[in-house]
Amino acid sequence: MMSNGRFAMKIIAHYIRKMPADISCHQFCIGATRAIRKHYGRRITELAVHPEERMTASVILFSRLRREIWMIGDCLCLVNGELFENPKPYEQTLAEMRAAIIKELLAEGKTQEELLTNDEARASIIPHMLQEMKNQNITYSVVDGFPIPIQLVPIITLDFSPHEIVFASDGYPFLCPTLNESEVRLDHQRETDPLNIGSFKATKGFTPGNHSFDDRTYIRFII
């Protein structure tokens, strides 16, 4: 069965292939929202109060004609080595909360292996995450079929000089100028702190057998 996030991705990708080349960020937000929303049918009222059940995706786009980068949701970007982020406002607070709980559990005798297999700390913050999701497109932006406040979408405007750009999802805790460097840093994180409770904190750890703790996408291009 396809997840809501993957379904959202497919809908948005189809919309991007069909949209005008000169579309503005505001027009894209409206069009992508409509593309998702038409799949909800009579569930709109229900989904208004249950955002955790919506088809939701983060999107980062480069408009060649407008020389703009649009960041909708929690994505990462490097422009000539300069990092741009657009995290969910509650993410770090809940990551700190989870880390504190895990450290208490470790002190009580739980092992790292046990917590990687059964992340009790993540389970304890899930209610907070669901509550914070009610702020989708209120305090932070996503594409989920509900209106996106344009003021919550960072727009990076580029001049006409050459630029090297990297787009990535937040499955990369350390975004580097090359995919290999980013993967090496990710591997180091998995080997040294698989619970993600040290200098880098996340709302989840590395599930045994997985190469990352979250989905990861990486693209690098020069304009």
Secondary structure, 3 states (H helix, E strand, C coil): CCCHHHHHHHHHHHHHHHCCCCCCHHHHHHHHHHHHHCCCHHHHHHHHHCHHHCCCECEEEEECCCCEEEEECCEEEEECCEEEECCCCCHHHHHHHHHHHHHHHHHCCCCHHHHHHCCHHHHHHHHHHHHHHHHECCCECCECCCCCCHHHCCEEECCCCCCEEEEEECCCCCCCCCHHHHHHHHHHHHHHCCCCECCCECCCCCCCCCCCCCCCCEEEEEC
